[in-house]
Amino acid sequence: MSTEWRTWSRASRCRPQRIARPRDESEVVAELGRAAAAGQTVRAVGAGHSFNSLVCTDGTLLDMSSCAGVERIDPDASTVTVRAGTSLAALNTALHRAGMALPNAGTITSQTVAGALATGNHGTGLAHGPFAGLAVALRLVTADGTVRDCDERSDPELLRCARTSLGALGVVTRVTVRVVPAFRLRSAPGSRPLEELLDGFDEWAGSADHVSATWLPWLDNASTRALHRTEDRADRGARLRPLLSSVEEVRCGLAGLASRLGPGMVRWVSQTLPPYRPPASYVDSSFQAFSFPQPVRFFALEHALALAGVPDAVRELRGALRRFGLYSPYALLMRVGAADDAPLSPAYGRATGYVNLTVPRSARYVELLRMVEHVLREHGARPHWGKAHTATAEILRPRYPEWDTFARMRAELDPDGRFTNDHLARLLGEPARMRAGR
Ligand SMILES: Cc1cc2nc3c(=O)[nH]c(=O)nc-3n(C[C@H](O)[C@H](O)[C@H](O)COP(=O)(O)OP(=O)(O)OC[C@H]3O[C@@H](n4cnc5c(N)ncnc54)[C@H](O)[C@@H]3O)c2cc1C
């Protein structure tokens, strides 16, 4: 009997006929041969931290977590070569020991390198593109079992497409990523009226190496966080932060449970339980400062907008969220990033502002997510590939100037749709030969 597989958030589940755990490239090649002989489709999975059905299959699921480990850190070239199933946490630890670091990162480190690449994972900072933009070389096994290496010189077009591929081009087994000397960051929290933040959004976005802002719809003020590079040593606030963040996550989780008693309960619980007080200002290693524990499972939506379009989009959202009748206990999160050139990167071709909404795992929040998605879509947003969304190829294609570049690469590397599933068919259309066979 087949075993059920579920995402971290439990938002999606499937029953693959086979779950394989290849330990190296040769085992990946063997699994692809086996799947082809059995007429099965194949999906690779990293840590299962996407909030949709990207990974789901009723064929073969390739769990890449055993294809892990750092192969080489090259301080002269400022690169690290790592196996695709390595978690970002393990990568951070290995880099830290070698006096190196990733220049930027998102809020957790459980994801695998390949999963983070494939979905356009990002942190925040106007000088920093998505994680995938750091990849200077990678190796993938394509549908017919061919092992392809690409880098910026040998095959820049394949590299660009494979950097953010949704797992549609092949199984990535190895990646070389640009790194920097290890550094520390000072975290400085702040608060200001949301309207003031939006009025000066561009200026605020460039005011520190990494900035983020959160806002609860029933409040007038937004909370801000700036991370500045510093030579100062890590201090006591750094040790407290994981604890305080966990308490805040639990508080949101409890408010989410209370929402089942009535929509007004979210605001009541959020205001009654002691509010989150971030450590005033503290210093920590970069990779510790970027991330925080998120022990409570949730659903999330995130969209990438042109940076200049964020203020109007958030102003419209403010009204829509206040009218909706059900609040999320989690604050709306705003982050920023540099443009990217991978054809399917949500940051393709434009300085980007990311707007994220997290909600409790309850069916009553699905409508709220749909409403927010609708508002952001009207502002030219592109959905985060790893988060909840309902976009289709028809909606996405006009938003990606190099959509056809990726489509051609997919048709060349996977003409029979070995790596497709229902979710990808909705997003990217059906692969070349399936269409021709109709
Ligand atoms: C608590 C939490 C916090 C998050 N915070 C952020 C954040 O701060 N910023 C952000 O941008 N995102 C964030 N995300 C989203 C998450 O980082 C991405 O969705 C990412 O894909 C998850 O990586 P994964 O290893 O779990 O990939 P999975 O979800 O397992 O897979 C994602 C995609 O990658 C493909 N894939 C995986 N491995 C391979 C491989 N070896 N070869 C080819 N394709 C492969 C899969 O087929 C699938 O298409 C967060 C998610 C959670 C649950």
The ligand as a Tripos MOL2 file, in Angstrom:
@<TRIPOS>MOLECULE
LIG
   53    58     1     0     0
SMALL
NO_CHARGES

@<TRIPOS>ATOM
      1 C1          7.9520   28.3330    8.3040 C.3       1 LIG1
      2 C2          8.3080   28.7450    6.8990 C.ar      1 LIG1
      3 C3          9.0210   29.9160    6.6870 C.ar      1 LIG1
      4 C4          9.3410   30.3180    5.3840 C.ar      1 LIG1
      5 N1         10.0480   31.4770    5.2110 N.ar      1 LIG1
      6 C5         10.3520   31.8780    3.9520 C.ar      1 LIG1
      7 C6         11.1110   33.0760    3.7360 C.ar      1 LIG1
      8 O1         11.5120   33.7650    4.6760 O.2       1 LIG1
      9 N2         11.3570   33.4370    2.4510 N.ar      1 LIG1
     10 C7         10.9200   32.7060    1.3900 C.ar      1 LIG1
     11 O2         11.1520   33.0980    0.2520 O.2       1 LIG1
     12 N3         10.2230   31.5530    1.5710 N.ar      1 LIG1
     13 C8          9.9540   31.1300    2.8180 C.ar      1 LIG1
     14 N4          9.2540   29.9500    2.9900 N.ar      1 LIG1
     15 C9          8.9100   29.1390    1.8050 C.3       1 LIG1
     16 C10         9.9700   28.0480    1.5340 C.3       1 LIG1
     17 O3         11.2470   28.5390    1.7730 O.3       1 LIG1
     18 C11        10.0080   27.5860    0.0820 C.3       1 LIG1
     19 O4          8.7650   27.2320   -0.3410 O.3       1 LIG1
     20 C12        10.9990   26.4260   -0.2180 C.3       1 LIG1
     21 O5         10.6320   25.7300   -1.3450 O.3       1 LIG1
     22 C13        11.0060   25.3340    0.6990 C.3       1 LIG1
     23 O6         12.1590   24.5090    0.4400 O.3       1 LIG1
     24 P1         11.9980   22.9410    0.5820 P.3       1 LIG1
     25 O7         13.3580   22.3480    0.6730 O.co2     1 LIG1
     26 O8         11.0520   22.6370    1.6620 O.co2     1 LIG1
     27 O9         11.3800   22.6010   -0.8330 O.3       1 LIG1
     28 P2         10.0990   21.6770   -1.1570 P.3       1 LIG1
     29 O10         8.8890   22.3710   -0.6730 O.co2     1 LIG1
     30 O11        10.3360   20.2990   -0.7120 O.co2     1 LIG1
     31 O12        10.1230   21.7410   -2.7520 O.3       1 LIG1
     32 C14         9.9080   22.9520   -3.4020 C.3       1 LIG1
     33 C15        10.1670   22.7920   -4.8960 C.3       1 LIG1
     34 O13        11.5370   22.4580   -5.1070 O.3       1 LIG1
     35 C16        11.6240   21.2990   -5.9160 C.3       1 LIG1
     36 N5         12.8310   20.5620   -5.5260 N.ar      1 LIG1
     37 C17        13.1940   20.1910   -4.2790 C.ar      1 LIG1
     38 N6         14.3870   19.5390   -4.3600 N.ar      1 LIG1
     39 C18        14.7420   19.4910   -5.6490 C.ar      1 LIG1
     40 C19        15.8470   18.9550   -6.3760 C.ar      1 LIG1
     41 N7         16.8510   18.3400   -5.7520 N.pl3     1 LIG1
     42 N8         15.8770   19.0900   -7.7150 N.ar      1 LIG1
     43 C20        14.8750   19.7310   -8.3780 C.ar      1 LIG1
     44 N9         13.8030   20.2630   -7.7470 N.ar      1 LIG1
     45 C21        13.7440   20.1420   -6.4080 C.ar      1 LIG1
     46 C22        10.3550   20.5300   -5.6410 C.3       1 LIG1
     47 O14        10.0450   19.6290   -6.6890 O.3       1 LIG1
     48 C23         9.3520   21.6950   -5.5530 C.3       1 LIG1
     49 O15         8.9930   22.0730   -6.8490 O.3       1 LIG1
     50 C24         8.9330   29.5250    4.2730 C.ar      1 LIG1
     51 C25         8.2350   28.3340    4.4910 C.ar      1 LIG1
     52 C26         7.9280   27.9350    5.7880 C.ar      1 LIG1
     53 C27         7.1940   26.6520    6.0030 C.3       1 LIG1
@<TRIPOS>BOND
     1     1     2 1
     2     2     3 ar
     3     2    52 ar
     4     3     4 ar
     5     4     5 ar
     6     4    50 ar
     7     5     6 ar
     8     6     7 ar
     9     6    13 1
    10     7     8 2
    11     7     9 ar
    12     9    10 ar
    13    10    11 2
    14    10    12 ar
    15    12    13 ar
    16    13    14 ar
    17    14    15 1
    18    14    50 ar
    19    15    16 1
    20    16    17 1
    21    16    18 1
    22    18    19 1
    23    18    20 1
    24    20    21 1
    25    20    22 1
    26    22    23 1
    27    23    24 1
    28    24    25 2
    29    24    26 1
    30    24    27 1
    31    27    28 1
    32    28    29 2
    33    28    30 1
    34    28    31 1
    35    31    32 1
    36    32    33 1
    37    33    34 1
    38    33    48 1
    39    34    35 1
    40    35    36 1
    41    35    46 1
    42    36    37 ar
    43    36    45 ar
    44    37    38 ar
    45    38    39 ar
    46    39    40 ar
    47    39    45 ar
    48    40    41 1
    49    40    42 ar
    50    42    43 ar
    51    43    44 ar
    52    44    45 ar
    53    46    47 1
    54    46    48 1
    55    48    49 1
    56    50    51 ar
    57    51    52 ar
    58    52    53 1
@<TRIPOS>SUBSTRUCTURE
     1 LIG1         1 GROUP 0 **** ****
